[in-house]
Amino acid sequence: MDLSISGSQIWALVAVIGIDIALAGDNAVVVGMAAAGLPPEQRRRAIILGIGAAALLRILFALMTTQLLEITELVFVGGLLLVWVCWKMYQELRGAREAESKHAAEGFNAQPKTFAQAMYQIVIADVSMSLDNVLAVAAASKEHPYIMAFGLLLSVVLMGVAASYIARMLDRHRWIGWLGLALIVYVSLKMLWEGWPGVARHVGLSPDPTVMISVAGAAILLYVLADLLILRRRTLP
């Protein structure tokens, strides 16, 4: 049995590990933020179920890699799904801040997130980010299916370890949630950027995503700043 390792295999392995480290962190932030705010027991269960869903989705997408790599529009759709997740997380962070600012003196607490709400966000994010992870790993490993399988397994392990830590940190320091949200917005815009050329071919628009993504990013930033300014004025004594 020939156990020698070729240069292309080594390069594919290095590339896959690098991709996993980068993307697993993003996925962990989403899962950790969605699970934060739940009671400890529910939080652990949400993270475990979220990781399990991510693993199943990665296996499913991996079985269809040849077809998926030919549909560049899927990355754009994944970006749109992640934008929706960002919107829901922004509403939660904003609601928590409003409750703390306006009702702290009255002993009022914001309505806690339910387990079902957390799982819904996690599954939607898992669909988007599992697709992104599988496409990236498959493109890097190509003719090395064992390396691809290792990469997908590694991504799930990294995500599980990081998500638990991130959820605990968010419970102690809520401001970290805003940093996490900024990271997820960046990832979603990046996916829209990469998937736009495929969409543009079908709708007859320019394949250059610069204008579209720049306008979308600026609109999101202006909306958030204006919304937070209104919230600040509303909660001032």
Buried (B, 14 or more C-beta within 10 A) or exposed (E): EEEEEEEEBEBBBEBBBEBBEEBBBBBBBBBBBBBBBBEEEBBBBBBBBBBEBBBEBBBEBBEEBEEBBEBBBBBBBBBEBBBBBBBBBBEBBBBBBBBBBBEEEEEEEBEEBEBEBBBBBBBBBBBBBBBBBBBBBBBBBBEBEEBBBBBBBBBBEBBBEBBBEBBBBBBEEBEBBBEBBEBBBEBBBBBBBBBBBBBBEEEEBEEEBEEBBEEBBEEBEEEBEEEBEEBEEEBEE
